[in-house]
Amino acid sequence: MRYSALSLLLNGFRGNKDWAPAWRHPEPKSHYDVIIVGGGGHGLAAAYYLAKEFGIKNVAVLEKNYIGSGNVGRNTTIIRSNYLLEGNNPFYELALKLWEGLEQDFNFNAMISQRGILNLFHSDAQRDAYTRRGNAMRLHGVDADLLDREAVRKMLPFLDYDNARFPIQGGLAQRRGGTVRHDAVAWGYARGADMRGVDIIQNCEVTGIRRENGKVTGVETAKGFIGCTKLGLAAAGNSSRVAEMAGLKLPMESHVLQAFVSEGLKPFIDGVVTFGAGHFYVSQSDKGGLVFGGDLDGYNSYAQRGNLATVEHVVEAGKAMIPGLSRVRLLRSWGGIMDMSMDGSPIIDRTPVENLYLNAGWCYGGFKATPASGLCFAHLLAKDAPHDTTRQMRLDRFERGYLIDEKGQGSQPNLH
Ligand SMILES: Cc1cc2nc3c(=O)[nH]c(=O)nc-3n(C[C@H](O)[C@H](O)[C@H](O)COP(=O)(O)OP(=O)(O)OC[C@H]3O[C@@H](n4cnc5c(N)ncnc54)[C@H](O)[C@@H]3O)c2cc1C
């Protein structure tokens, strides 16, 4: 069923009784051409593009929980392509271009809102770094504007410009950045994939990867053995656990990242704002709540919840940027598991195990990548060759010393 203004009207007249479920709940077949482990944004998008762009429809997405229960439904919804490095920028710009046409493409309202993102800077050195980033973006054809303090003050008069430790000097703006309703992205891709014949199988945890003569032949699951010709892993925070089932040790650590939502307020933050002197980012949802986040919890974990010390730390950074935040009540918070790679950049690559493909290492920033990640992973699975924009996102780059160290932090996964 295609969604349109007409279908809305007609269904309204019929008492909304005729809406078909957005996707089926099939039992698994015994064999698929491609199985994708993980019904998050990346797994569902990959299945969608496999069917739509490459005509491979005998595909299953296996999700241990319900779709959207992982990070795709837990993130702070920010999209942007303000990257510095050659290995990242064209890929994230591809993602942003795909976001721009996504709702029409998969016929689902994902509330894509290009309300802009502004990264504040607080020192001469940081201004120089942001200028360099802005120039690199422009050289790649990506929009970037450097704003001085007065231009920022006009947009956001309530920030603490004269903070003794972190005075605001200006900001780097990407006006095409913004927010997207995250769970709708999972639903839109799930529906689009299902319509093209992909089986989305929920409550189906993968518990083992079967190999014969070194080749992957299928997976052991909560619903029994399911065979496949190719196996794609898109398990985000659980990537290392799943890869271990095929004897692979991944160059990544899992950490908790928390997100927070305040009580509803009248509109006062138009776009996304990030604090440059600490880790804090905030936007305002359409319901009025401030949606914000900051640093990771500092320890490795597979739990989808964090600790109070980090809540205090994040809120402190927020208050240094917006003093008025101290008057706002926090409504709720949650956590998600981040697959932090050693250089902060992702991996979309074949693995040394035959028929096994990996999509992982998204750290803090995988939501914005979802459409490009899905398309490029589908490309890899279909053609056995990397998409042009993911040539550097190799698994063996850590061995070869070709890191994509966007932040220049070195091999320190919890700092990216
Ligand atoms: C609090 C928070 C804020 C964030 N904010 C942003 C942001 O503003 N912008 C941005 O770009 N990114 C953000 N991110 C990061 C982003 O959400 C992730 O990088 C991205 O969602 C990961 O890809 P995914 O959607 O496929 O992951 P997920 O949705 O986590 O999908 C992976 C799926 O695999 C399933 N799975 C795991 N193991 C198995 C198994 N054995 N068998 C079957 N299924 C399995 C999981 O249940 C899960 O559903 C944030 C993350 C968090 C937690």
The ligand as a Tripos MOL2 file, in Angstrom:
@<TRIPOS>MOLECULE
LIG
   53    58     1     0     0
SMALL
NO_CHARGES

@<TRIPOS>ATOM
      1 C1         22.4530    7.9790   22.9160 C.3       1 LIG1
      2 C2         22.9180    7.9450   21.4950 C.ar      1 LIG1
      3 C3         22.9250    9.1150   20.7310 C.ar      1 LIG1
      4 C4         23.3560    9.0770   19.4020 C.ar      1 LIG1
      5 N1         23.2440   10.2020   18.6390 N.ar      1 LIG1
      6 C5         23.5600   10.1770   17.3250 C.ar      1 LIG1
      7 C6         23.3110   11.2930   16.5100 C.ar      1 LIG1
      8 O1         22.7650   12.3040   16.9540 O.2       1 LIG1
      9 N2         23.6790   11.2360   15.2050 N.ar      1 LIG1
     10 C7         24.2750   10.1330   14.6790 C.ar      1 LIG1
     11 O2         24.6340   10.1470   13.5120 O.2       1 LIG1
     12 N3         24.4560    9.0110   15.4200 N.ar      1 LIG1
     13 C8         24.1020    8.9970   16.7290 C.ar      1 LIG1
     14 N4         24.2580    7.8630   17.4900 N.ar      1 LIG1
     15 C9         24.8710    6.6750   16.9040 C.3       1 LIG1
     16 C10        23.9010    5.8590   16.0620 C.3       1 LIG1
     17 O3         22.6680    5.7130   16.7150 O.3       1 LIG1
     18 C11        24.5010    4.4840   15.7580 C.3       1 LIG1
     19 O4         25.8250    4.6140   15.2860 O.3       1 LIG1
     20 C12        23.7040    3.7170   14.6970 C.3       1 LIG1
     21 O5         22.3260    3.7550   14.9940 O.3       1 LIG1
     22 C13        24.1970    2.2790   14.6230 C.3       1 LIG1
     23 O6         23.6350    1.5680   13.5350 O.3       1 LIG1
     24 P1         22.2300    0.7780   13.5850 P.3       1 LIG1
     25 O7         21.1410    1.7680   13.4740 O.co2     1 LIG1
     26 O8         22.2460   -0.2520   12.5650 O.co2     1 LIG1
     27 O9         22.3110    0.1600   15.0380 O.3       1 LIG1
     28 P2         21.2260   -0.5990   15.9190 P.3       1 LIG1
     29 O10        19.8980    0.0570   15.8270 O.co2     1 LIG1
     30 O11        21.8200   -0.7590   17.2820 O.co2     1 LIG1
     31 O12        21.1100   -1.9960   15.1690 O.3       1 LIG1
     32 C14        21.8400   -3.1490   15.4800 C.3       1 LIG1
     33 C15        20.8350   -4.2460   15.7650 C.3       1 LIG1
     34 O13        21.4960   -5.4920   15.8640 O.3       1 LIG1
     35 C16        20.7470   -6.2880   16.7420 C.3       1 LIG1
     36 N5         21.5580   -7.4150   17.1750 N.ar      1 LIG1
     37 C17        22.6600   -7.3880   17.9450 C.ar      1 LIG1
     38 N6         23.1120   -8.6340   18.1500 N.ar      1 LIG1
     39 C18        22.2860   -9.4530   17.4660 C.ar      1 LIG1
     40 C19        22.2190  -10.8720   17.2930 C.ar      1 LIG1
     41 N7         23.1080  -11.6920   17.8710 N.pl3     1 LIG1
     42 N8         21.2230  -11.3880   16.5250 N.ar      1 LIG1
     43 C20        20.3150  -10.5760   15.9330 C.ar      1 LIG1
     44 N9         20.3240   -9.2390   16.0920 N.ar      1 LIG1
     45 C21        21.2940   -8.6920   16.8460 C.ar      1 LIG1
     46 C22        20.3910   -5.3110   17.8650 C.3       1 LIG1
     47 O14        19.2960   -5.7690   18.6360 O.3       1 LIG1
     48 C23        20.0890   -4.0390   17.0800 C.3       1 LIG1
     49 O15        18.7130   -3.8760   16.8340 O.3       1 LIG1
     50 C24        23.8180    7.8550   18.8370 C.ar      1 LIG1
     51 C25        23.7960    6.6820   19.5880 C.ar      1 LIG1
     52 C26        23.3300    6.7180   20.9030 C.ar      1 LIG1
     53 C27        23.2610    5.4440   21.6950 C.3       1 LIG1
@<TRIPOS>BOND
     1     1     2 1
     2     2     3 ar
     3     2    52 ar
     4     3     4 ar
     5     4     5 ar
     6     4    50 ar
     7     5     6 ar
     8     6     7 ar
     9     6    13 1
    10     7     8 2
    11     7     9 ar
    12     9    10 ar
    13    10    11 2
    14    10    12 ar
    15    12    13 ar
    16    13    14 ar
    17    14    15 1
    18    14    50 ar
    19    15    16 1
    20    16    17 1
    21    16    18 1
    22    18    19 1
    23    18    20 1
    24    20    21 1
    25    20    22 1
    26    22    23 1
    27    23    24 1
    28    24    25 2
    29    24    26 1
    30    24    27 1
    31    27    28 1
    32    28    29 2
    33    28    30 1
    34    28    31 1
    35    31    32 1
    36    32    33 1
    37    33    34 1
    38    33    48 1
    39    34    35 1
    40    35    36 1
    41    35    46 1
    42    36    37 ar
    43    36    45 ar
    44    37    38 ar
    45    38    39 ar
    46    39    40 ar
    47    39    45 ar
    48    40    41 1
    49    40    42 ar
    50    42    43 ar
    51    43    44 ar
    52    44    45 ar
    53    46    47 1
    54    46    48 1
    55    48    49 1
    56    50    51 ar
    57    51    52 ar
    58    52    53 1
@<TRIPOS>SUBSTRUCTURE
     1 LIG1         1 GROUP 0 **** ****
